[in-house]
Amino acid sequence: MKLTIEFDREDDGRWIAEIKELSGVMCYGRTREEAKANVQALAFRVLADRLEHGESTPDLMNVSFLAA
C-alpha cells in the first residue's frame, strides 16, 4: 500500500499534511517535517485500528509513504 502525503501551508505559517488514500487523515505541524511525522503516526493508528477490527487486506502488510 503506497500512501501519498500532500502538503499545504496555512496563512499563519503552519503546515498541514494529508493522506488522500485514508479519509480524514490530516495533521498540522509547525514545520513540514513535523506535519509529516504527525500524519504518518496517525496513518499507522488508523491502519492498526482497521487490523484490530478485522478490516485488514493483504496490502496492509506492506506500507510505504511518498511525500508529494
Buried (B, 14 or more C-beta within 10 A) or exposed (E): BEBEBBBEEEEEEBBBBBBEEBEEBBBBBEEBEBBBBBBBEBBEEEBEEBEEEEEEEEEEEEEEBEEE
